[in-house]
C-alpha cells in the first residue's frame, strides 16, 4: 500500500480517533474516556469504560497490529519479555504492576491511500481470565517467565506441551530481527473467543 503516514505516532493518533468512533457506535451502554496521563499509560490504561447503569469501571489497554496494515492475521502476540539497554524487561502480559482489566486487541486494520482508517477488528480480552486459562494449561506466570528467560540466544518458534501450535498458540523469540528482542506468546484469536476469554466487538 502506498502511504503518506508521517510517523508511528501519527498512525497511533489517527487510529485512536477511528477507534473512538467504533466505541461510540458499538458500546452503547458505556461512556469512555481516553487517558492522557503518562502514569496511567505506563500502568497499562489507555481507555476507561464506565457502565451507564451500574457505574462499573473497566480499565482498557489497547494493543494494535499497526505493523500489519491491510492484513488480517489470525493471531496476536502477547509480550512476555523484551530487551532495553541490554537488560531484560518484563512484558505487559506478565507485568504485575499493570492495572489492566481488559486488552482491546485491534487487528485486521485497513487504511486507504490518503491515510484514513476504513476498517478493523476489536477483540476485548479479560486479562484475569486469560492468565487463569494459561495457568490451567500449565503456563503459570512463573512458568512463562522461566521459559522466556531460559533461551537467551534462541530465535524462532518454540512449541509448548499443552498448546496446539496450529490451533492454539506457541512462543516466539525475535532475537535476530527486532532491536528489543521480544519474547511473545502467540495465541489464536479464535481460541480466545472459543474459550470465552474474549469477545469480538467489531
C-alpha positions in Angstrom: 0.0 0.0 0.0 1.2 3.4 -0.9 1.0 5.5 2.3 1.7 9.0 3.5 1.7 8.2 7.2 4.4 10.5 8.6 5.2 8.6 11.7 4.2 5.8 14.0 2.9 8.5 16.4 0.7 9.9 13.7 -0.6 6.5 12.9 -1.5 5.9 16.6 -3.2 9.2 16.8 -5.3 8.7 13.7 -6.1 5.1 14.8 -7.2 6.4 18.3 -9.6 8.7 16.6 -11.0 5.9 14.5 -11.3 3.6 17.4 -13.2 6.2 19.4 -15.8 6.2 16.6 -16.1 2.4 16.9 -16.5 2.5 20.6 -19.2 5.2 20.3 -21.1 3.1 17.8 -20.8 -0.3 19.5 -20.5 0.4 23.3 -24.0 1.8 23.8 -24.1 1.0 27.5 -20.8 2.6 28.3 -19.2 6.0 28.5 -15.5 6.1 27.6 -12.6 8.4 28.2 -9.1 8.2 26.9 -6.3 8.6 29.5 -3.8 11.3 28.7 -1.9 10.8 31.9 1.5 9.1 31.3 1.4 7.2 34.6 -1.9 5.6 33.6 -0.5 4.6 30.2 2.6 3.1 31.9 0.2 1.1 34.1 -1.5 -0.3 31.1 -4.5 2.0 30.9 -5.3 3.7 27.6 -9.1 3.9 28.0 -11.5 3.9 30.9 -15.0 2.5 30.3 -17.9 3.2 32.7 -21.2 1.3 32.5 -24.0 3.9 32.3 -26.4 1.9 34.6 -24.1 0.2 37.2 -21.2 2.5 37.2 -18.8 -0.4 36.8 -15.3 0.8 35.7 -13.1 -1.2 33.3 -9.5 -0.3 32.5 -8.6 -1.0 28.9 -5.1 -1.4 27.4 -5.3 -1.0 23.6 -2.9 -3.2 21.6 -2.9 -2.6 17.8 -1.3 -4.5 15.0 -0.1 -1.4 13.2 2.9 -3.2 11.8 0.5 -5.2 9.7 -1.7 -2.7 7.9 -4.1 -4.1 5.4 -3.6 -7.7 6.7 -5.9 -9.8 8.8 -3.7 -12.1 11.0 -5.4 -14.9 12.9 -3.1 -14.5 15.9 -2.0 -11.9 18.4 1.4 -11.5 20.2 1.3 -11.2 23.9 4.6 -9.7 25.2 6.4 -11.7 27.9 9.8 -10.0 27.8 11.8 -7.5 25.8 15.3 -6.0 26.0 16.2 -2.4 26.7 19.8 -1.1 27.0 20.9 -4.7 27.2 18.6 -5.5 30.2 15.7 -7.9 30.2 12.4 -6.1 30.9 9.1 -7.8 31.9 6.5 -7.5 29.1 3.0 -6.2 29.5 1.3 -9.6 29.9 3.5 -10.7 32.8 3.9 -7.3 34.5 2.2 -7.4 37.9 2.3 -3.6 38.1 -0.2 -3.2 35.2 -3.8 -2.4 36.3 -5.3 -3.5 33.1 -8.7 -5.2 33.2 -9.1 -5.9 29.5 -7.0 -5.8 26.4 -8.5 -4.3 23.3 -6.8 -6.2 20.6 -7.0 -4.3 17.4 -6.4 -6.5 14.3 -7.3 -6.5 10.6 -6.6 -2.8 10.4 -7.2 -1.4 6.9 -6.4 2.1 5.6 -6.7 3.8 2.3 -4.0 5.7 0.4 -4.9 9.0 2.0 -4.2 7.7 5.5 -7.8 7.2 6.5 -8.6 4.1 8.5 -11.5 2.2 7.0 -12.0 -1.0 9.0 -10.6 -3.0 11.9 -11.5 -5.8 14.3 -11.6 -5.2 18.0 -11.5 -8.1 20.4 -11.8 -7.5 24.2 -9.9 -10.0 26.3 -10.3 -10.4 30.0 -6.7 -10.3 31.4 -7.5 -12.2 34.6 -9.4 -14.9 32.7 -6.5 -15.2 30.2 -3.9 -15.6 33.0 -6.1 -18.2 34.7 -6.6 -20.1 31.4 -2.9 -20.2 30.8 -2.3 -21.4 34.3 -4.8 -24.2 33.7 -2.6 -25.3 30.8 0.5 -25.4 32.9 1.6 -22.0 31.8 1.6 -20.1 35.0 3.3 -16.6 35.2 6.3 -18.3 36.8 6.5 -21.0 34.1 6.2 -18.4 31.3 8.9 -16.3 32.9 11.1 -19.4 33.2 10.6 -20.4 29.5 11.1 -16.9 28.2 14.4 -16.4 30.0 15.8 -19.9 29.6 16.9 -19.4 26.0 18.9 -16.2 25.7 20.1 -17.0 22.2 17.2 -18.8 20.8 15.4 -17.4 17.7 12.1 -18.5 16.2 9.1 -20.6 17.2 9.0 -22.8 20.3 6.1 -25.2 20.7 4.5 -25.7 24.1 3.5 -29.0 25.5 -0.1 -28.1 26.3 -0.9 -25.7 23.5 -1.6 -27.0 20.0 0.8 -24.9 17.8 -1.6 -25.0 14.9 -4.9 -24.1 16.6 -4.0 -22.5 19.9 -0.5 -21.0 20.2 3.2 -21.1 20.8 6.2 -19.0 21.9 8.2 -16.9 19.5 11.6 -15.5 20.2 12.6 -12.5 18.0 16.3 -12.4 18.8 17.7 -11.5 15.4 15.1 -9.4 13.6 14.0 -6.8 16.2 16.0 -4.4 18.3 14.1 -5.1 21.5 14.4 -8.9 21.0 10.9 -9.6 22.4 9.7 -13.0 23.5 6.0 -13.3 22.7 3.2 -15.7 23.4 1.4 -16.1 20.1 -2.3 -17.0 20.6 -5.0 -17.6 18.1 -7.8 -15.1 18.3 -10.3 -17.8 17.7 -9.0 -19.7 20.8 -9.6 -16.6 23.0 -13.2 -16.4 21.8 -13.9 -20.1 21.9 -12.6 -20.4 25.5 -14.7 -17.3 26.4 -11.6 -15.3 27.4 -12.6 -12.6 24.9 -15.4 -11.2 22.8 -15.4 -9.6 19.4 -16.7 -6.1 19.5 -16.3 -5.3 15.8 
